[in-house]
Amino acid sequence: MLDELDRAVIHALHIDGRAPFSRIADVCGVSTQTVARRYRRLRAEAGLRVVGVLDRDTGPGTHWTVRLTCTPAATRTLAHSLAARPDTPWVKLTSGGTEIFAIVHVPDSPGDKGDTDGPHAMLLHDVPRRAGITAVSAHCMLHTYLGGPTAWRGITRALSPEQQERLRPPATDPADPTDAGDPRPLTDADHALLDVLRHDGRAGYTDLAAATGWSQATAARRLAGLRARGTLFFDVEVDSALLGGTTQTLIWMSVAPGRLDDVATTIAGHDELAVVAATTGPTNLLAQALCDGPADLHRYLTRELGALDGIRTLETAPVLRTLKRAGAVRASPPARTAGRGA
């Protein structure tokens, strides 16, 4: 498990993924060198990474959930293939390795009619052709109640409200159109910038300038604008098992339409959940639970969710392995300390 300083560094990076180590150190009451060492160790042993992510609700395009039932022999190969795609921010193996769950980003502009290489190709063409797939379902994500810029409370308990306030990025100046969030559509250079940040949200302005062809000052202004507009946020990837979330489970719920907003808002406040989102389909509410073992999951399902009016049906699928969380797939898996779970 992680100690208090480890948790404080993770919490600080959730508040501002690009906060200088010196500011984190000042808030935590330690030296800059200590924070830098902890950051390097967490990257090596806990899978820590800061990544830049397009917000599902305010960013361009739409997101779809895709659930694939596969033969055991085909599951891993297909899951890794999906994780390698730039349009899949989430890929998980579930239900003992017989299912793949993915979130797919679909751009606003559709491809030409009949174009199987357009942005809808993965949903409508690529997946059904794969051997070993026995069932496919895809549903549009309509609204995120928890997830995206908000986070599982397992990583946001270490710092006091005063410490959190000291770490928040500076407020934007409404009189400055750049700081207020440039409303221009994303350009090729923007996508190049975002691609760098998907791999490393703390990449320096030198790297961002090299990828975009902009000056460092222009890269800094555009990055600030995307953050201010809410199009881009910085997420923290870390091994949740080291924070007590040893049992991960996806939960699909069918909720009475008139109760959907109330139920979703209520469970978004539950400590066990990391994601709550409304979707289309036969079930209309999706959640991800992080619990301290199967007994804790059983308690949550029966005593917390089971006590809510409006939930008609509920289906669970334990997560066997997470291949992709939010950023790009790592070039190689981080080293792990012996005995620590994936």
Residue pairs with C-beta under 8 A, 6 or more apart in sequence:
1 242
1 243
1 244
2 10
2 42
2 46
2 242
2 243
4 158
5 28
5 30
5 34
5 38
6 38
6 42
6 46
7 155
7 157
7 158
7 243
8 24
8 28
8 158
8 159
8 163
9 24
9 28
9 35
9 38
9 39
9 42
10 42
10 48
10 155
10 158
10 236
10 238
10 243
11 155
11 156
11 157
11 158
11 159
11 164
12 19
12 24
12 27
12 28
12 159
12 167
13 19
13 24
13 48
13 50
13 234
13 236
14 151
14 155
14 156
14 235
14 236
15 159
15 164
15 167
15 168
16 167
16 168
16 169
16 234
17 50
17 51
17 52
17 201
17 202
17 234
17 235
17 236
18 50
18 201
18 202
18 234
19 167
19 169
21 32
21 35
21 36
21 39
22 32
23 166
23 167
24 35
24 167
25 31
25 32
25 34
25 35
26 166
27 159
27 163
27 166
27 167
28 35
28 163
39 48
42 48
42 238
43 49
43 334
44 334
44 335
45 334
45 335
45 336
45 337
45 340
46 238
46 239
46 242
46 340
47 237
47 238
47 239
47 334
47 336
48 236
48 237
48 238
49 200
49 201
49 236
49 237
49 238
49 327
49 330
50 200
50 201
50 202
50 234
50 235
50 236
50 237
51 197
51 198
51 199
51 200
51 201
51 234
51 235
51 237
51 325
51 326
51 327
51 328
52 194
52 196
52 197
52 198
52 201
52 232
52 233
52 234
52 235
52 327
53 89
53 148
53 198
53 232
53 233
53 234
53 235
53 326
53 327
54 60
54 61
54 105
54 194
54 231
54 232
55 148
55 149
55 230
55 231
55 232
55 233
56 63
56 141
56 144
56 147
56 148
56 277
57 143
57 144
57 148
58 229
58 230
58 231
59 231
59 232
60 107
60 108
60 185
60 186
60 231
61 105
61 106
61 107
61 108
62 105
62 106
62 108
62 140
62 141
63 89
63 103
63 104
63 105
63 106
63 140
63 141
64 103
64 104
64 106
64 123
64 138
64 139
64 140
64 141
65 101
65 102
65 103
65 104
65 138
65 139
65 141
65 279
65 286
66 100
66 101
66 102
66 103
66 104
66 122
66 123
66 127
66 136
66 137
66 138
67 99
67 100
67 101
67 136
67 137
67 138
68 78
68 99
68 100
68 101
68 102
68 127
68 133
68 135
68 136
69 98
69 99
69 133
69 134
69 135
69 136
70 78
70 98
70 99
70 100
70 132
70 133
70 134
71 132
71 134
72 97
72 98
73 132
74 130
74 131
74 132
74 133
75 93
75 97
75 98
75 99
75 100
75 132
76 93
76 97
78 100
78 130
78 132
78 133
79 91
79 93
79 100
79 323
80 323
82 88
82 91
82 100
82 102
82 323
83 91
83 323
83 324
83 329
84 329
85 122
86 195
86 198
86 328
87 104
87 105
87 106
87 119
87 122
88 102
88 103
88 104
88 105
88 122
88 324
89 103
89 105
89 324
89 325
89 326
90 101
90 102
90 103
90 324
90 325
90 326
91 100
91 101
91 102
91 322
91 323
91 324
92 100
92 101
92 102
92 248
92 250
92 319
92 320
92 321
92 322
92 323
93 99
93 100
93 319
93 320
93 321
93 322
93 323
94 100
94 101
94 250
94 317
94 318
94 319
94 320
95 317
95 318
95 320
96 318
96 320
97 320
97 321
99 317
101 250
101 317
103 141
104 122
104 123
104 138
106 119
106 120
106 123
107 119
109 119
110 118
110 119
110 120
111 117
111 118
111 119
111 120
111 121
112 118
115 121
116 124
116 125
123 138
127 133
127 136
128 136
137 281
139 279
139 280
139 281
140 279
140 280
141 277
141 278
141 279
141 286
142 277
142 278
142 279
142 280
143 264
143 277
143 278
144 275
144 276
144 277
145 264
145 265
145 267
145 268
145 276
145 277
145 278
146 267
146 268
146 273
146 274
146 275
146 276
146 277
146 287
147 274
147 275
147 276
147 277
147 288
148 233
148 235
149 230
149 233
150 268
151 235
151 236
151 274
152 240
152 245
152 273
152 274
152 290
153 271
154 240
154 243
154 244
154 245
154 271
154 274
154 290
155 236
155 238
155 243
159 167
169 227
172 179
172 180
172 181
172 224
172 228
173 179
173 180
174 180
178 221
178 222
178 224
178 225
179 224
179 225
179 228
180 225
180 228
180 229
181 225
181 226
181 228
181 229
181 230
181 231
182 222
182 225
182 226
182 229
183 229
186 194
186 231
189 212
189 213
189 214
190 212
190 222
190 226
192 211
192 212
193 208
193 211
193 212
193 219
193 222
193 223
194 232
195 211
195 328
196 203
196 207
196 208
196 211
197 203
197 208
197 232
197 234
198 327
198 328
199 327
199 328
200 207
201 234
201 235
201 327
205 216
205 219
205 220
206 216
208 214
208 216
208 219
208 220
208 223
209 215
209 216
209 218
209 219
212 218
212 219
212 222
214 222
223 232
226 232
227 233
235 325
235 326
235 327
237 325
237 326
237 327
239 340
239 341
239 342
240 246
240 248
240 274
240 290
241 340
241 341
241 342
242 340
242 341
244 290
244 292
245 274
245 290
245 291
245 292
246 291
246 292
246 293
246 341
247 289
247 290
247 291
247 292
247 293
247 294
247 296
247 297
247 318
248 288
248 289
248 290
248 318
248 319
248 322
249 288
249 289
249 291
249 297
249 316
249 317
249 318
249 319
250 286
250 287
250 288
250 289
250 316
250 317
250 319
251 286
251 287
251 288
251 289
251 301
251 305
251 314
251 315
251 316
252 283
252 285
252 286
252 314
252 315
252 316
252 317
253 263
253 283
253 284
253 285
253 286
253 287
253 305
253 311
253 312
253 313
253 314
253 315
254 282
254 283
254 284
254 285
254 311
254 312
254 313
254 314
255 263
255 264
255 284
255 285
255 310
255 311
255 312
256 310
256 312
257 284
258 310
259 309
259 310
260 278
260 284
260 285
260 310
262 310
263 285
263 308
263 310
263 311
264 276
264 278
264 285
266 308
267 273
267 276
267 287
267 304
267 305
267 308
268 276
270 300
270 304
272 289
272 290
272 291
272 296
272 300
272 304
273 287
273 288
273 289
273 290
274 288
274 289
274 290
275 286
275 287
275 288
276 285
276 286
276 287
277 285
277 286
277 287
278 284
278 285
278 286
279 285
279 286
283 313
283 315
288 319
289 297
289 300
291 297
291 300
297 316
301 314
301 316
305 311
305 314
321 342
322 342
323 329
336 342
